[in-house]
Amino acid sequence: MNTTKEPKKYPSWILYVLIALALILTFFYLRPNKPSQNIPTPEVTFDTTSTSRLKKAYDEEAKQIEAEKAAKQLKEMAEYIEFFGKNWETLIHATLVKGERRGLGGMKGLVVEVSNDSKLIVDEVLVDVYYIQSNGDVYKTEQLRLASFDPGEKKQKVAPDSERGRSVKMKVVGVKTEDTGFLTNKN
């Protein structure tokens, strides 16, 4: 018989329990501590003086940009008023849109249309209507006065009938605006 003693075998599940217990203890030991609930949170403050300075600087810059824009518009308008004063005859037009000759002479049912092709409000336009005889002489001249034209607007006015004349010519002879005053034809 053999008298050597064999070592006792422990069940393997005990080994697994010991390993698991060691891991759990290690986890709790190495884990970071939770912050205390009594620690105050830091207050966030803004430097209101610097933000108010920034707002003030922004407002001043915005005002300066608006002032520059207004000055530019005034300059452009002054240049246009000067242009209008020199070239109003090319910007205000009169045309005959309706009218007929009578059988033995004379004109009736004349309608004159005046258009404002400028950028200015025109307060008044004077148009001379010339009734021309068959020999080319002017029989008579009638002046039409039309008022208050917005930029781009057209208005019509009926011219007086004439017992003589074979044709009609028209000419814008005067314009009045608030910006330029009364302008008359150079001729």
C-alpha positions as CSV (number, residue, x, y, z in Angstrom):
1,M,0.0,0.0,0.0
2,N,1.0,3.4,-0.7
3,T,1.2,5.7,2.2
4,T,1.6,9.0,0.4
5,K,-1.2,11.4,0.9
6,E,-2.8,13.2,-1.9
7,P,-3.5,16.8,-1.6
8,K,-7.1,17.7,-1.2
9,K,-8.8,19.2,-4.2
10,Y,-10.9,22.3,-3.6
11,P,-13.9,22.7,-5.8
12,S,-13.2,25.1,-8.7
13,W,-16.2,27.3,-7.9
14,I,-14.5,28.5,-4.7
15,L,-11.7,29.8,-6.8
16,Y,-14.1,31.7,-9.1
17,V,-15.8,33.3,-6.1
18,L,-12.5,34.5,-4.7
19,I,-11.5,36.0,-8.0
20,A,-14.8,37.8,-8.3
21,L,-14.6,39.1,-4.7
22,A,-11.1,40.4,-5.4
23,L,-12.3,42.3,-8.5
24,I,-15.3,43.8,-6.7
25,L,-13.1,45.1,-3.9
26,T,-10.6,46.5,-6.4
27,F,-13.3,48.3,-8.3
28,F,-14.6,50.0,-5.1
29,Y,-11.2,50.8,-3.9
30,L,-10.0,52.4,-7.2
31,R,-13.1,54.2,-8.1
32,P,-13.0,58.1,-7.7
33,N,-14.8,59.7,-4.9
34,K,-18.1,61.5,-5.6
35,P,-18.0,65.3,-5.1
36,S,-19.7,66.5,-2.0
37,Q,-23.2,67.9,-2.4
38,N,-22.2,70.9,-0.3
39,I,-19.6,72.3,-2.6
40,P,-21.0,75.6,-4.1
41,T,-21.0,76.1,-7.8
42,P,-18.9,79.1,-9.0
43,E,-20.9,82.2,-10.1
44,V,-20.5,83.4,-13.6
45,T,-20.3,87.2,-13.9
46,F,-20.0,89.4,-16.9
47,D,-18.1,92.5,-17.1
48,T,-21.0,94.8,-18.0
49,T,-18.7,97.8,-18.6
50,S,-16.9,96.1,-21.5
51,T,-20.1,94.9,-23.0
52,S,-21.7,98.3,-22.7
53,R,-18.5,99.8,-24.3
54,L,-18.8,97.4,-27.2
55,K,-22.5,98.2,-27.6
56,K,-21.7,101.9,-27.6
57,A,-19.0,101.5,-30.1
58,Y,-21.3,99.4,-32.3
59,D,-24.0,102.0,-32.1
60,E,-21.6,104.8,-33.0
61,E,-20.3,102.9,-36.0
62,A,-23.9,102.2,-37.1
63,K,-24.7,105.9,-36.8
64,Q,-21.6,106.8,-38.8
65,I,-22.5,104.4,-41.6
66,E,-26.1,105.8,-41.7
67,A,-24.7,109.4,-41.8
68,E,-22.3,108.5,-44.6
69,K,-25.1,106.8,-46.5
70,A,-27.4,109.9,-46.1
71,A,-24.6,112.2,-47.2
72,K,-24.0,110.1,-50.3
73,Q,-27.7,110.2,-51.1
74,L,-27.8,114.0,-50.7
75,K,-24.8,114.4,-52.9
76,E,-26.4,112.1,-55.6
77,M,-29.6,114.1,-55.4
78,A,-27.8,117.4,-55.6
79,E,-26.0,116.2,-58.7
80,Y,-29.3,114.9,-60.2
81,I,-31.0,118.3,-59.5
82,E,-28.2,120.0,-61.3
83,F,-28.5,117.6,-64.2
84,F,-32.3,118.1,-64.3
85,G,-31.8,121.9,-64.4
86,K,-29.6,121.6,-67.5
87,N,-31.5,118.8,-69.2
88,W,-35.2,119.1,-68.2
89,E,-36.2,119.5,-71.9
90,T,-35.1,115.9,-72.5
91,L,-36.8,114.5,-69.4
92,I,-40.3,116.1,-69.8
93,H,-42.2,115.2,-73.0
94,A,-45.4,116.3,-74.6
95,T,-47.1,114.3,-77.3
96,L,-50.4,114.4,-79.1
97,V,-52.4,111.3,-78.4
98,K,-55.8,112.2,-80.0
99,G,-57.2,114.8,-82.3
100,E,-58.6,115.3,-85.8
101,R,-58.9,117.9,-88.5
102,R,-62.2,119.4,-89.5
103,G,-63.2,119.2,-93.2
104,L,-62.8,122.8,-94.2
105,G,-60.0,123.6,-91.7
106,G,-59.6,123.7,-88.0
107,M,-58.7,121.2,-85.3
108,K,-60.9,119.5,-82.7
109,G,-60.7,116.9,-79.9
110,L,-57.0,117.4,-79.3
111,V,-55.6,115.5,-76.3
112,V,-52.0,116.2,-75.2
113,E,-50.1,113.8,-73.0
114,V,-47.2,115.0,-70.8
115,S,-44.8,112.5,-69.3
116,N,-42.3,113.0,-66.4
117,D,-39.3,110.8,-67.2
118,S,-37.2,112.3,-64.4
119,K,-36.6,111.2,-60.8
120,L,-38.1,114.5,-59.4
121,I,-41.6,115.4,-58.5
122,V,-42.7,118.1,-61.0
123,D,-45.1,120.6,-59.7
124,E,-46.1,122.2,-62.9
125,V,-45.5,121.9,-66.7
126,L,-46.3,124.5,-69.3
127,V,-46.9,123.2,-72.9
128,D,-47.5,125.5,-75.9
129,V,-49.8,124.1,-78.5
130,Y,-49.2,125.7,-82.0
131,Y,-52.0,125.5,-84.5
132,I,-50.3,125.5,-87.9
133,Q,-52.0,126.7,-91.1
134,S,-51.6,125.0,-94.5
135,N,-49.0,127.7,-95.6
136,G,-46.8,126.8,-92.4
137,D,-47.6,129.9,-90.5
138,V,-48.8,129.7,-86.9
139,Y,-52.5,130.6,-86.7
140,K,-52.6,130.7,-82.9
141,T,-50.9,129.4,-79.8
142,E,-52.6,128.0,-76.7
143,Q,-50.8,127.3,-73.5
144,L,-51.7,124.3,-71.3
145,R,-50.8,124.1,-67.7
146,L,-50.6,120.6,-66.1
147,A,-49.8,120.1,-62.4
148,S,-48.3,117.6,-59.9
149,F,-46.4,114.8,-61.7
150,D,-44.7,112.1,-59.8
151,P,-41.5,110.5,-61.3
152,G,-42.5,108.4,-64.3
153,E,-46.1,109.6,-64.3
154,K,-48.1,110.7,-67.4
155,K,-51.0,113.0,-67.5
156,Q,-53.4,114.1,-70.3
157,K,-55.2,117.4,-71.0
158,V,-57.6,118.4,-73.6
159,A,-56.4,121.4,-75.8
160,P,-58.9,123.9,-77.1
161,D,-60.5,123.4,-80.5
162,S,-59.5,125.8,-83.3
163,E,-61.6,127.0,-86.3
164,R,-58.4,127.2,-88.4
165,G,-55.3,125.2,-88.8
166,R,-54.3,122.0,-90.6
167,S,-51.8,120.6,-88.1
168,V,-50.5,121.0,-84.5
169,K,-47.1,121.2,-83.0
170,M,-46.3,121.2,-79.3
171,K,-43.4,122.3,-77.1
172,V,-42.8,122.1,-73.4
173,V,-41.8,125.7,-72.5
174,G,-41.6,125.6,-68.7
175,V,-41.3,123.3,-65.7
176,K,-41.5,124.0,-62.0
177,T,-40.1,121.8,-59.3
178,E,-39.6,122.4,-55.6
179,D,-35.9,121.7,-56.0
180,T,-35.2,123.8,-59.1
181,G,-37.8,126.5,-59.1
182,F,-39.3,127.6,-62.4
183,L,-37.3,126.7,-65.5
184,T,-38.2,128.1,-68.9
185,N,-37.2,127.2,-72.4
186,K,-33.9,128.7,-73.6
187,N,-35.4,129.7,-76.9
